[in-house]
Amino acid sequence: MSKIKRNVFESNRRSVEPEWDEEVDVGVVGSGLAGLSAAIEAARVCAKVVIFEKMPSYGGNSIISGGGYCSWDSKLKLRQKFNLGDDSWLKHWEDTLKGGDYYNNPELVQVLVKGAPDGLNWLIDAGAKIRETLAHIGGHSTHRSHLEARARGRGYTDPLKNLALSRGIEIRLKTQVTHIWRDGTEGPVLGIETTTGEEKKNVKVNRALILASGGYGRDVRMRMEYNPSLVPEYNCTNQRGATGEIIRYAMAVGADALHMDFVQLYPCAEPKRGVIDSYALDCYSGTGFGLFYVNKHGQRFVNELDRRDTVADAQIKSGSKPTYAILNYRMFEKLATPKEVIHAGVRKKRIIQAESTVELAEKLDIPVDALQETVTKHNRYISEGKDSDFNKPMTKSMIPLLEGPFFAISQWPSVHYCMGGLRIDKQARVIDIEGKPIPKLYAAGEVCGGVHGSNRLAGNSIPECIVFGRIAGINASKESIQYIGNKTF
Ligand SMILES: Cc1cc2nc3c(=O)[nH]c(=O)nc-3n(C[C@H](O)[C@H](O)[C@H](O)COP(=O)(O)OP(=O)(O)OC[C@H]3O[C@@H](n4cnc5c(N)ncnc54)[C@H](O)[C@@H]3O)c2cc1C
């Protein structure tokens, strides 16, 4: 290790092993999908598995997510059921690498895509319910996005939480991890310091520590340090606890981090608060069924099936806040959006409904002629199978906008997902700045970097949490308990 690196590293860590207040077999930081999956697997073998969660409620970003899960296969066989063509792990792998501009670690992507079907089946076995549809969403070359029945991540986190509790796992809320203890610069991780209110505790981890603390979208200072363009004026789709201190603590004990400047904007968030409600998800998931976007001038401005960064950039450059997703009732049907959800959206004025495209343009205060021309052109592109304006891949699943009622949903980009984070290997071990695994330290989920490259494809994060979370949990549970000096036995 170079002298400079070692000095920085040494100055950031406390050197003396503390008095331990408690011992656990496996400690997990974060109660989202990665943390729950890891803990559930670890608890197959280990008696005492504790999840430490700083927020007053469990679930992190996972619980508020839209529940889109991309997988090229599953036991539901929806692709075959709806005759949506072929897919394979190789296509999913290629799309993910391309979507990330090939910054991704191809080995990690292979683990993700090959493991995605089994991860989804595991979720279904735990009690998750999946809608009877399979969406084609931005950056993917085909229909592969499985949607949670009510488009809510809670539909995944609740069953996993129940499974975790049934396996004796403790989810300790309002407990922030404020330090990671490691034995020297070469030895294993020993434990953590936790803070609950004024009370501090040192918790020894006998087998391993798993970091599943999510991203840093809400950490304005941290995200701007790496990417100054992400100014505070941007809204954020994340929960308040999505801050990056665990990445800093892990770096202080030698962990490597990568791609920290790659932070994604979600193009279709609700414009005022920047959140992703179920309507924002329809704007995103409906593109494969023919939904398209217009600006305030009634014109399209992008290939709606393009990657999130491209669509978000095009919106910002279109000089029109907000932009609108335009669709009709048949597209909502294809998305299997429940009628009551549509009606509630119309009542709240989140969805604008009209009987004709003229009425829709008037209600949106956009030029009638321009919107009608856009609708006519887009319908023609569907029938001709070619988009002469933006080269969107037009498919047979797309529905022309002919029959009402017609709808518009407003949208605007909001800070959403951190592609960067801790470096891990295929076994979910955290890698140090010298390229070696840090003994007894694992990580999974959004806290990790390198899986998604420069730009995460939609629906790829939830499978990442499940697949790598389970790997981390299984491997952590296999670590030996006995630790003498600087070696484990
Ligand atoms: C609104 C929204 C919609 C989304 N929709 C989708 C989708 O449809 N499909 C998809 O694939 N992805 C989606 N994503 C992304 C995906 O949901 C997340 O990337 C994923 O759920 C992250 O899971 P995680 O377990 O890694 O972290 P999280 O679920 O965020 O959990 C991390 C937890 O760690 C806790 N924590 C952090 N620091 C500490 C600390 N120091 N001490 C103790 N606890 C700590 C946090 O409070 C949090 O509860 C969405 C994200 C958002 C915000």
Ligand as a Chemical Component Dictionary entry (heavy atoms), coordinates in Angstrom:
data_LIG
# 
_chem_comp.id                   LIG 
_chem_comp.type                 NON-POLYMER 
_chem_comp.pdbx_formal_charge   0 
_chem_comp.three_letter_code    LIG 
# 
loop_
_chem_comp_atom.comp_id 
_chem_comp_atom.atom_id 
_chem_comp_atom.alt_atom_id 
_chem_comp_atom.type_symbol 
_chem_comp_atom.charge 
_chem_comp_atom.model_Cartn_x 
_chem_comp_atom.model_Cartn_y 
_chem_comp_atom.model_Cartn_z 
_chem_comp_atom.pdbx_ordinal 
LIG C1  C1  C 0 -39.385 5.954  -5.602 1  
LIG C2  C2  C 0 -38.477 4.876  -6.123 2  
LIG C3  C3  C 0 -38.960 3.952  -7.037 3  
LIG C4  C4  C 0 -38.113 2.931  -7.491 4  
LIG N1  N1  N 0 -38.626 1.985  -8.331 5  
LIG C5  C5  C 0 -37.824 0.947  -8.715 6  
LIG C6  C6  C 0 -38.354 -0.104 -9.506 7  
LIG O1  O1  O 0 -39.542 -0.131 -9.834 8  
LIG N2  N2  N 0 -37.504 -1.123 -9.873 9  
LIG C7  C7  C 0 -36.176 -1.138 -9.522 10 
LIG O2  O2  O 0 -35.460 -2.079 -9.876 11 
LIG N3  N3  N 0 -35.668 -0.145 -8.752 12 
LIG C8  C8  C 0 -36.461 0.872  -8.338 13 
LIG N4  N4  N 0 -35.946 1.859  -7.544 14 
LIG C9  C9  C 0 -34.579 1.688  -7.035 15 
LIG C10 C10 C 0 -34.612 0.638  -5.914 16 
LIG O3  O3  O 0 -35.848 0.648  -5.265 17 
LIG C11 C11 C 0 -33.529 0.879  -4.893 18 
LIG O4  O4  O 0 -32.308 1.067  -5.530 19 
LIG C12 C12 C 0 -33.426 -0.318 -3.957 20 
LIG O5  O5  O 0 -34.678 -0.582 -3.374 21 
LIG C13 C13 C 0 -32.374 -0.069 -2.894 22 
LIG O6  O6  O 0 -32.450 -1.107 -1.967 23 
LIG P1  P1  P 0 -31.349 -1.264 -0.860 24 
LIG O7  O7  O 0 -31.785 -2.407 -0.032 25 
LIG O8  O8  O 0 -30.016 -1.280 -1.483 26 
LIG O9  O9  O 0 -31.443 0.123  -0.047 27 
LIG P2  P2  P 0 -32.693 0.757  0.678  28 
LIG O10 O10 O 0 -33.947 0.057  0.377  29 
LIG O11 O11 O 0 -32.648 2.216  0.419  30 
LIG O12 O12 O 0 -32.364 0.461  2.214  31 
LIG C14 C14 C 0 -31.231 1.010  2.831  32 
LIG C15 C15 C 0 -31.563 1.292  4.279  33 
LIG O13 O13 O 0 -30.359 1.554  4.990  34 
LIG C16 C16 C 0 -30.631 2.548  5.954  35 
LIG N5  N5  N 0 -29.374 3.181  6.357  36 
LIG C17 C17 C 0 -28.578 4.006  5.645  37 
LIG N6  N6  N 0 -27.518 4.392  6.380  38 
LIG C18 C18 C 0 -27.646 3.795  7.587  39 
LIG C19 C19 C 0 -26.873 3.829  8.772  40 
LIG N7  N7  N 0 -25.769 4.578  8.878  41 
LIG N8  N8  N 0 -27.274 3.095  9.842  42 
LIG C20 C20 C 0 -28.416 2.349  9.775  43 
LIG N9  N9  N 0 -29.210 2.321  8.673  44 
LIG C21 C21 C 0 -28.823 3.015  7.584  45 
LIG C22 C22 C 0 -31.571 3.489  5.221  46 
LIG O14 O14 O 0 -32.295 4.282  6.120  47 
LIG C23 C23 C 0 -32.451 2.509  4.455  48 
LIG O15 O15 O 0 -33.593 2.162  5.185  49 
LIG C24 C24 C 0 -36.769 2.877  -7.069 50 
LIG C25 C25 C 0 -36.290 3.830  -6.161 51 
LIG C26 C26 C 0 -37.128 4.808  -5.688 52 
LIG C27 C27 C 0 -36.603 5.815  -4.706 53 
# 
loop_
_chem_comp_bond.comp_id 
_chem_comp_bond.atom_id_1 
_chem_comp_bond.atom_id_2 
_chem_comp_bond.value_order 
_chem_comp_bond.pdbx_ordinal 
LIG C1  C2  SING 1  
LIG C2  C3  SING 2  
LIG C2  C26 DOUB 3  
LIG C3  C4  DOUB 4  
LIG C4  N1  SING 5  
LIG C4  C24 SING 6  
LIG N1  C5  DOUB 7  
LIG C5  C6  SING 8  
LIG C5  C8  SING 9  
LIG C6  O1  DOUB 10 
LIG C6  N2  SING 11 
LIG N2  C7  SING 12 
LIG C7  O2  DOUB 13 
LIG C7  N3  SING 14 
LIG N3  C8  DOUB 15 
LIG C8  N4  SING 16 
LIG N4  C9  SING 17 
LIG N4  C24 SING 18 
LIG C9  C10 SING 19 
LIG C10 O3  SING 20 
LIG C10 C11 SING 21 
LIG C11 O4  SING 22 
LIG C11 C12 SING 23 
LIG C12 O5  SING 24 
LIG C12 C13 SING 25 
LIG C13 O6  SING 26 
LIG O6  P1  SING 27 
LIG P1  O7  DOUB 28 
LIG P1  O8  SING 29 
LIG P1  O9  SING 30 
LIG O9  P2  SING 31 
LIG P2  O10 DOUB 32 
LIG P2  O11 SING 33 
LIG P2  O12 SING 34 
LIG O12 C14 SING 35 
LIG C14 C15 SING 36 
LIG C15 O13 SING 37 
LIG C15 C23 SING 38 
LIG O13 C16 SING 39 
LIG C16 N5  SING 40 
LIG C16 C22 SING 41 
LIG N5  C17 SING 42 
LIG N5  C21 SING 43 
LIG C17 N6  DOUB 44 
LIG N6  C18 SING 45 
LIG C18 C19 SING 46 
LIG C18 C21 DOUB 47 
LIG C19 N7  SING 48 
LIG C19 N8  DOUB 49 
LIG N8  C20 SING 50 
LIG C20 N9  DOUB 51 
LIG N9  C21 SING 52 
LIG C22 O14 SING 53 
LIG C22 C23 SING 54 
LIG C23 O15 SING 55 
LIG C24 C25 DOUB 56 
LIG C25 C26 SING 57 
LIG C26 C27 SING 58 
# 
